[in-house]
Amino acid sequence: MTADNRLIVALDVPNLLDAGQIIDKLGDSVSFYKIGLGMLTGGGLALANELKERGAQVFLDMKFFDIGATVTKAVAGIAQYDMDFLTVHGDPHVVRAAVAGRGDTDMKILAVTILTSLDRDDLDACLIQDGRVQDLVIARARNALLAGADGVISSPQEAALIRALPEAKGKLIVTPGVRPKGAALGDQKRVATPATAIKDGADHIVVGRPIWAADDPRKAALAVIEELKGV
C-alpha cells in the first residue's frame, strides 16, 4: 500500500462511471476520497458505500445548511452509512444540530468556515460583515469548535492560525485549495502547496483536479505523497 491518508482525493466528477475510472487508475495510491454535491445525483452515495466496502475512507462534502431540525434529520440519515467525515456550514446552530444527528456514531462533523473560492470582494457581494477574510475564518472556526464540531474546513492559508487556537486542540483541520507547485489554480483563490498546508497544521489536504485530471492520476497522487514524506 502506497497511500497516505493525509491526502484526500476529491472526486469532483458528475457520475459513477467517471469516478470509477479515476479510482481504478489511482489503485492503492489513494485510500481517502471526497464525494461532494456534484456527484450526489450521479450515484454519489452508492459510490461512497462501495468505497467503504473496499476499505477506503470517505469524506462526504455535503455542506448542509438549514434549520436545526432539518439538519439533524439529514445528518442522522447519513450517519447510518458509516462515513468518516461530513461537512456542514460552520454556523453554531447548524453545527449543534449536526452533532445531535450524528449521535453516537464515529462520523466526524467538519464545519465549513469560508469557502476557499471566495475572497473579500465575494464576501462584500454576499453582504458578509467587514474585515479581513483571515479574521473572519478564525472567528467562524472558533465558534464552530465551541459548538461541538470535530474539526473545520479552511483554506491552507488559515491553517496555522486555526491550529494556534486553544479550541483547536485535538480537532481536525482539513484544507481544500491545495495545489501542487505549478498546478493551475482553477476556481481556488486562497491556496498553498501540500507540504506547506501540512506544516501549517492541516491534518488532511484535499486535492482534486491536479490529480484526477492529470495525464497519469496515479503518478500525480504519488508525487503529492512524496512531497508529504517527512513533513
LINJO-V661800 format. One record per helix or strand of 3 or more residues. SS is the DSSP state (H for helix, E for strand). FROM is the first residue (numbers start at 0). TO is the last residue. If there is no record, write none. Layout:
ss: <SS | SS>
from: <FROM | FROM>
to: <TO | TO>
This chain:
ss: <E | H | E | H | H | E | H | E | H | E | H | H | E | H | H | E | H | E | H | H>
from: <6 | 15 | 31 | 36 | 43 | 56 | 67 | 84 | 91 | 107 | 119 | 132 | 150 | 155 | 165 | 171 | 193 | 203 | 208 | 216>
to: <9 | 28 | 35 | 41 | 52 | 63 | 78 | 88 | 101 | 111 | 124 | 145 | 152 | 162 | 167 | 174 | 198 | 206 | 211 | 227>
